């Protein structure tokens, strides 16, 4: 088994289903900082498992977060 990772300059936005995995939420949020369009993360509450203040800290570092119902 292997994993090949190819660098890109930026992402183009989209939707990420975190599948209740806090690691996917955090990775998607960081990747969104290099996106040319909005990124929607489904299930972002999963960060509460390991890093409940993640989005507060993300904002403090300049990240933009909009929670919607």
MOPAC internal coordinates of N, CA, C and O (Angstrom, degrees):
PM7 1SCF
backbone

  N    0.0000 0     0.00 0     0.00 0    0    0    0
  C    1.4442 1     0.00 0     0.00 0    1    0    0
  C    1.5231 1   109.47 1     0.00 0    2    1    0
  O    1.2310 1   121.61 1   -30.98 1    3    2    1
  N    1.3112 1   114.52 1   149.02 1    3    2    1
  C    1.4575 1   118.78 1   178.41 1    5    3    2
  C    1.5233 1   109.66 1  -153.55 1    6    5    3
  O    1.2310 1   121.75 1   -10.59 1    7    6    5
  N    1.3093 1   114.26 1   169.41 1    7    6    5
  C    1.4540 1   122.28 1   177.14 1    9    7    6
  C    1.5150 1   107.25 1  -137.84 1   10    9    7
  O    1.2310 1   120.45 1   -58.99 1   11   10    9
  N    1.3078 1   116.75 1   121.01 1   11   10    9
  C    1.4559 1   121.77 1   176.85 1   13   11   10
  C    1.5125 1   108.48 1  -102.64 1   14   13   11
  O    1.2310 1   120.34 1   -50.14 1   15   14   13
  N    1.3177 1   116.96 1   129.86 1   15   14   13
  C    1.4574 1   122.12 1   179.24 1   17   15   14
  C    1.5181 1   107.92 1  -119.87 1   18   17   15
  O    1.2310 1   120.87 1   -56.21 1   19   18   17
  N    1.3118 1   115.94 1   123.79 1   19   18   17
  C    1.4553 1   121.72 1   179.81 1   21   19   18
  C    1.5254 1   108.73 1  -113.62 1   22   21   19
  O    1.2310 1   119.51 1   -55.48 1   23   22   21
  N    1.3096 1   118.55 1   124.52 1   23   22   21
  C    1.4588 1   121.06 1  -177.13 1   25   23   22
  C    1.5280 1   112.37 1   -68.64 1   26   25   23
  O    1.2310 1   121.70 1   -32.99 1   27   26   25
  N    1.3083 1   114.35 1   147.01 1   27   26   25
  C    1.4598 1   121.12 1   173.00 1   29   27   26
  C    1.5229 1   107.49 1  -131.35 1   30   29   27
  O    1.2310 1   120.29 1   -21.37 1   31   30   29
  N    1.3197 1   117.05 1   158.63 1   31   30   29
  C    1.4599 1   120.36 1  -179.34 1   33   31   30
  C    1.5149 1   112.01 1   -77.32 1   34   33   31
  O    1.2310 1   120.65 1   146.39 1   35   34   33
  N    1.3376 1   116.36 1   -33.61 1   35   34   33
  C    1.4671 1   119.56 1  -178.78 1   37   35   34
  C    1.5154 1   110.73 1  -161.42 1   38   37   35
  O    1.2310 1   121.37 1   -19.92 1   39   38   37
  N    1.3239 1   114.98 1   160.08 1   39   38   37
  C    1.4560 1   121.60 1   175.31 1   41   39   38
  C    1.5169 1   108.59 1   -97.33 1   42   41   39
  O    1.2310 1   120.46 1   -14.97 1   43   42   41
  N    1.3082 1   116.72 1   165.03 1   43   42   41
  C    1.4655 1   120.26 1  -176.91 1   45   43   42
  C    1.5204 1   112.79 1  -112.12 1   46   45   43
  O    1.2310 1   119.45 1  -163.25 1   47   46   45
  N    1.3203 1   118.65 1    16.75 1   47   46   45
  C    1.4627 1   122.17 1   177.77 1   49   47   46
  C    1.5156 1   111.54 1    87.31 1   50   49   47
  O    1.2310 1   121.65 1    -2.51 1   51   50   49
  N    1.3220 1   114.45 1   177.49 1   51   50   49
  C    1.4576 1   119.85 1   179.20 1   53   51   50
  C    1.5077 1   111.93 1   140.58 1   54   53   51
  O    1.2310 1   121.06 1    18.12 1   55   54   53
  N    1.3092 1   115.57 1  -161.88 1   55   54   53
  C    1.4600 1   122.28 1  -177.39 1   57   55   54
  C    1.5229 1   109.96 1  -122.59 1   58   57   55
  O    1.2310 1   121.24 1   -43.94 1   59   58   57
  N    1.3290 1   115.24 1   136.06 1   59   58   57
  C    1.4602 1   122.09 1   177.63 1   61   59   58
  C    1.5197 1   107.71 1  -119.13 1   62   61   59
  O    1.2310 1   120.11 1   -54.43 1   63   62   61
  N    1.3203 1   117.40 1   125.57 1   63   62   61
  C    1.4597 1   121.66 1   172.19 1   65   63   62
  C    1.5169 1   106.98 1   -93.57 1   66   65   63
  O    1.2310 1   120.61 1   -66.85 1   67   66   65
  N    1.3167 1   116.43 1   113.15 1   67   66   65
  C    1.4606 1   120.98 1  -175.36 1   69   67   66
  C    1.5217 1   113.19 1   -73.72 1   70   69   67
  O    1.2310 1   119.98 1   169.13 1   71   70   69
  N    1.3054 1   117.63 1   -10.87 1   71   70   69
  C    1.4761 1   121.17 1   177.59 1   73   71   70
  C    1.5283 1   111.52 1    52.21 1   74   73   71
  O    1.2310 1   120.89 1  -143.51 1   75   74   73
  N    1.3369 1   115.91 1    36.49 1   75   74   73
  C    1.4723 1   122.75 1   178.27 1   77   75   74
  C    1.5320 1   112.26 1    62.40 1   78   77   75
  O    1.2310 1   120.02 1  -152.24 1   79   78   77
  N    1.3310 1   117.56 1    27.76 1   79   78   77
  C    1.4578 1   122.33 1  -179.06 1   81   79   78
  C    1.5317 1   109.40 1  -113.48 1   82   81   79
  O    1.2310 1   120.48 1   -66.83 1   83   82   81
  N    1.3193 1   116.69 1   113.17 1   83   82   81
  C    1.4561 1   122.04 1  -176.82 1   85   83   82
  C    1.5199 1   112.19 1   -60.90 1   86   85   83
  O    1.2310 1   119.86 1   150.13 1   87   86   85
  N    1.3146 1   117.87 1   -29.87 1   87   86   85
  C    1.4701 1   120.74 1  -179.76 1   89   87   86
  C    1.5172 1   110.93 1   -68.60 1   90   89   87
  O    1.2310 1   120.54 1   142.47 1   91   90   89
  N    1.3260 1   116.58 1   -37.53 1   91   90   89
  C    1.4690 1   120.19 1   178.41 1   93   91   90
  C    1.5201 1   109.85 1   -67.25 1   94   93   91
  O    1.2310 1   120.18 1   139.25 1   95   94   93
  N    1.3329 1   117.27 1   -40.75 1   95   94   93
  C    1.4704 1   120.69 1   178.59 1   97   95   94
  C    1.5246 1   110.47 1   -57.78 1   98   97   95
  O    1.2310 1   120.98 1   129.58 1   99   98   97
  N    1.3249 1   115.73 1   -50.42 1   99   98   97
  C    1.4702 1   119.41 1  -176.61 1  101   99   98
  C    1.5292 1   111.59 1   -67.02 1  102  101   99
  O    1.2310 1   120.14 1   140.01 1  103  102  101
  N    1.3096 1   117.34 1   -39.99 1  103  102  101
  C    1.4653 1   120.14 1   178.16 1  105  103  102
  C    1.5243 1   111.00 1   -64.38 1  106  105  103
  O    1.2310 1   120.35 1   138.75 1  107  106  105
  N    1.3246 1   116.93 1   -41.25 1  107  106  105
  C    1.4657 1   120.52 1   179.91 1  109  107  106
  C    1.5216 1   111.15 1   -66.33 1  110  109  107
  O    1.2310 1   120.50 1   140.87 1  111  110  109
  N    1.3217 1   116.64 1   -39.13 1  111  110  109
  C    1.4680 1   119.81 1   178.83 1  113  111  110
  C    1.5285 1   110.97 1   -63.24 1  114  113  111
  O    1.2310 1   120.79 1   136.81 1  115  114  113
  N    1.3141 1   116.09 1   -43.19 1  115  114  113
  C    1.4666 1   119.53 1   178.62 1  117  115  114
  C    1.5300 1   110.42 1   -66.69 1  118  117  115
  O    1.2310 1   120.25 1   137.63 1  119  118  117
  N    1.3155 1   117.13 1   -42.37 1  119  118  117
  C    1.4684 1   120.48 1   178.32 1  121  119  118
  C    1.5247 1   110.66 1   -62.25 1  122  121  119
  O    1.2310 1   120.35 1   146.33 1  123  122  121
  N    1.3255 1   116.94 1   -33.67 1  123  122  121
  C    1.4692 1   120.87 1  -179.08 1  125  123  122
  C    1.5236 1   112.29 1   -62.79 1  126  125  123
  O    1.2310 1   120.21 1   157.34 1  127  126  125
  N    1.3171 1   117.20 1   -22.66 1  127  126  125
  C    1.4676 1   119.45 1   178.69 1  129  127  126
  C    1.5210 1   111.65 1   -67.91 1  130  129  127
  O    1.2310 1   120.22 1   165.05 1  131  130  129
  N    1.3240 1   117.19 1   -14.95 1  131  130  129
  C    1.4651 1   122.34 1   178.11 1  133  131  130
  C    1.5234 1   111.41 1  -111.46 1  134  133  131
  O    1.2310 1   120.78 1  -151.96 1  135  134  133
  N    1.3150 1   116.12 1    28.04 1  135  134  133
  C    1.4607 1   121.00 1  -177.50 1  137  135  134
  C    1.5196 1   111.22 1  -106.75 1  138  137  135
  O    1.2310 1   120.97 1   -35.39 1  139  138  137
  N    1.3164 1   115.75 1   144.61 1  139  138  137
  C    1.4613 1   120.93 1   178.50 1  141  139  138
  C    1.5265 1   112.11 1   -86.78 1  142  141  139
  O    1.2310 1   120.30 1   173.05 1  143  142  141
  N    1.3275 1   117.02 1    -6.95 1  143  142  141
  C    1.4622 1   122.04 1  -179.91 1  145  143  142
  C    1.5276 1   108.17 1  -142.34 1  146  145  143
  O    1.2310 1   120.21 1   -15.61 1  147  146  145
  N    1.3243 1   117.21 1   164.39 1  147  146  145
  C    1.4685 1   119.86 1  -178.32 1  149  147  146
  C    1.5294 1   113.07 1   -59.53 1  150  149  147
  O    1.2310 1   121.83 1   -30.96 1  151  150  149
  N    1.3322 1   114.10 1   149.04 1  151  150  149
  C    1.4588 1   122.25 1   175.04 1  153  151  150
  C    1.5200 1   107.32 1  -118.41 1  154  153  151
  O    1.2310 1   120.50 1   -53.36 1  155  154  153
  N    1.3173 1   116.64 1   126.64 1  155  154  153
  C    1.4595 1   122.53 1   177.17 1  157  155  154
  C    1.5172 1   107.97 1  -102.38 1  158  157  155
  O    1.2310 1   121.08 1   -51.33 1  159  158  157
  N    1.3300 1   115.53 1   128.67 1  159  158  157
  C    1.4647 1   120.51 1   179.19 1  161  159  158
  C    1.5273 1   107.71 1  -111.82 1  162  161  159
  O    1.2310 1   120.90 1   -64.82 1  163  162  161
  N    1.3204 1   115.88 1   115.18 1  163  162  161
  C    1.4571 1   121.39 1   178.22 1  165  163  162
  C    1.5266 1   108.36 1   -86.44 1  166  165  163
  O    1.2310 1   120.75 1   -53.67 1  167  166  165
  N    1.3207 1   116.17 1   126.33 1  167  166  165
  C    1.4558 1   120.39 1   179.08 1  169  167  166
  C    1.5092 1   113.88 1    87.78 1  170  169  167
  O    1.2310 1   120.45 1  -150.09 1  171  170  169
  N    1.3411 1   116.74 1    29.91 1  171  170  169
  C    1.4672 1   120.09 1  -176.03 1  173  171  170
  C    1.5258 1   112.91 1   -64.41 1  174  173  171
  O    1.2310 1   119.73 1   163.90 1  175  174  173
  N    1.3349 1   118.12 1   -16.10 1  175  174  173
  C    1.4587 1   120.38 1   179.10 1  177  175  174
  C    1.5317 1   112.57 1   -66.50 1  178  177  175
  O    1.2310 1   120.08 1   170.03 1  179  178  177
  N    1.3046 1   117.45 1    -9.97 1  179  178  177
  C    1.4664 1   121.34 1   178.56 1  181  179  178
  C    1.5273 1   111.90 1   -62.10 1  182  181  179
  O    1.2310 1   119.61 1   158.62 1  183  182  181
  N    1.3405 1   118.35 1   -21.38 1  183  182  181
  C    1.4681 1   119.54 1   178.96 1  185  183  182
  C    1.5227 1   111.79 1   -63.22 1  186  185  183
  O    1.2310 1   120.36 1   159.91 1  187  186  185
  N    1.3171 1   116.92 1   -20.09 1  187  186  185
  C    1.4627 1   119.92 1  -179.70 1  189  187  186
  C    1.5246 1   112.53 1   -62.33 1  190  189  187
  O    1.2310 1   120.02 1   161.50 1  191  190  189
  N    1.3141 1   117.57 1   -18.50 1  191  190  189
  C    1.4701 1   121.57 1   178.68 1  193  191  190
  C    1.5184 1   111.94 1   -64.29 1  194  193  191
  O    1.2310 1   120.68 1   139.22 1  195  194  193
  N    1.3246 1   116.30 1   -40.78 1  195  194  193
  C    1.4632 1   119.05 1  -172.26 1  197  195  194
  C    1.5273 1   114.39 1  -126.66 1  198  197  195
  O    1.2310 1   119.70 1   158.65 1  199  198  197
  N    1.3325 1   118.17 1   -21.35 1  199  198  197
  C    1.4639 1   120.39 1  -172.89 1  201  199  198
  C    1.5262 1   108.08 1  -152.23 1  202  201  199
  O    1.2310 1   120.39 1  -108.29 1  203  202  201
  N    1.3312 1   116.86 1    71.71 1  203  202  201
  C    1.4687 1   120.68 1  -175.13 1  205  203  202
  C    1.5345 1   114.37 1   -57.78 1  206  205  203
  O    1.2310 1   120.12 1   152.78 1  207  206  205
  N    1.3192 1   117.38 1   -27.22 1  207  206  205
  C    1.4694 1   119.74 1  -178.97 1  209  207  206
  C    1.5288 1   112.32 1   -95.23 1  210  209  207
  O    1.2310 1   119.98 1  -164.61 1  211  210  209
  N    1.3209 1   117.64 1    15.39 1  211  210  209
  C    1.4650 1   121.14 1  -176.47 1  213  211  210
  C    1.5253 1   112.00 1   -52.73 1  214  213  211
  O    1.2310 1   120.14 1   128.41 1  215  214  213
  N    1.3312 1   117.33 1   -51.59 1  215  214  213
  C    1.4651 1   118.89 1  -175.21 1  217  215  214
  C    1.5253 1   112.02 1   -71.50 1  218  217  215
  O    1.2310 1   119.32 1   152.24 1  219  218  217
  N    1.3275 1   118.90 1   -27.76 1  219  218  217
  C    1.4615 1   120.65 1   172.84 1  221  219  218
  C    1.5269 1   109.54 1   -64.50 1  222  221  219
  O    1.2310 1   120.70 1   133.62 1  223  222  221
  N    1.3165 1   116.27 1   -46.38 1  223  222  221
  C    1.4657 1   120.08 1   178.47 1  225  223  222
  C    1.5268 1   111.69 1   -66.85 1  226  225  223
  O    1.2310 1   120.46 1   141.95 1  227  226  225
  N    1.3170 1   116.72 1   -38.05 1  227  226  225
  C    1.4598 1   122.10 1   177.23 1  229  227  226
  C    1.5297 1   110.06 1   -58.16 1  230  229  227
  O    1.2310 1   120.65 1   135.53 1  231  230  229
  N    1.3229 1   116.35 1   -44.47 1  231  230  229
  C    1.4723 1   120.47 1   177.59 1  233  231  230
  C    1.5233 1   111.07 1   -63.83 1  234  233  231
  O    1.2310 1   120.46 1   137.70 1  235  234  233
  N    1.3263 1   116.73 1   -42.30 1  235  234  233
  C    1.4661 1   120.15 1   179.97 1  237  235  234
  C    1.5214 1   112.11 1   -59.70 1  238  237  235
  O    1.2310 1   120.82 1   151.84 1  239  238  237
  N    1.3298 1   116.04 1   -28.16 1  239  238  237
  C    1.4654 1   120.94 1   178.38 1  241  239  238
  C    1.5145 1   113.02 1   -88.49 1  242  241  239
  O    1.2310 1   120.52 1  -177.09 1  243  242  241
  N    1.3416 1   116.62 1     2.91 1  243  242  241
  C    1.4609 1   120.83 1   176.40 1  245  243  242
  C    1.4983 1   114.89 1   105.09 1  246  245  243
  O    1.2310 1   119.79 1  -178.50 1  247  246  245
  N    1.3121 1   118.00 1     1.50 1  247  246  245
  C    1.4685 1   120.73 1   178.87 1  249  247  246
  C    1.5204 1   110.98 1   -73.21 1  250  249  247
  O    1.2310 1   120.70 1   -31.05 1  251  250  249
  N    1.3098 1   116.28 1   148.95 1  251  250  249
  C    1.4663 1   121.29 1   178.26 1  253  251  250
  C    1.5211 1   108.26 1  -104.75 1  254  253  251
  O    1.2310 1   121.15 1   -51.22 1  255  254  253
  N    1.3271 1   115.40 1   128.78 1  255  254  253
  C    1.4551 1   121.40 1  -178.74 1  257  255  254
  C    1.5168 1   108.58 1  -130.30 1  258  257  255
  O    1.2310 1   120.79 1   -50.79 1  259  258  257
  N    1.3277 1   116.09 1   129.21 1  259  258  257
  C    1.4650 1   122.11 1   175.51 1  261  259  258
  C    1.5191 1   106.64 1  -127.92 1  262  261  259
  O    1.2310 1   120.69 1   -65.00 1  263  262  261
  N    1.3281 1   116.28 1   115.00 1  263  262  261
  C    1.4653 1   120.13 1   177.35 1  265  263  262
  C    1.5139 1   108.54 1   -91.28 1  266  265  263
  O    1.2310 1   120.34 1   -42.66 1  267  266  265
  N    1.3084 1   116.96 1   137.34 1  267  266  265
  C    1.4626 1   120.55 1   176.70 1  269  267  266
  C    1.5235 1   109.08 1  -133.92 1  270  269  267
  O    1.2310 1   121.26 1   -19.10 1  271  270  269
  N    1.2817 1   115.20 1   160.90 1  271  270  269
  C    1.4691 1   121.28 1  -179.89 1  273  271  270
  C    1.4846 1   110.78 1   -84.06 1  274  273  271
  O    1.2310 1   120.10 1   180.00 1  275  274  273

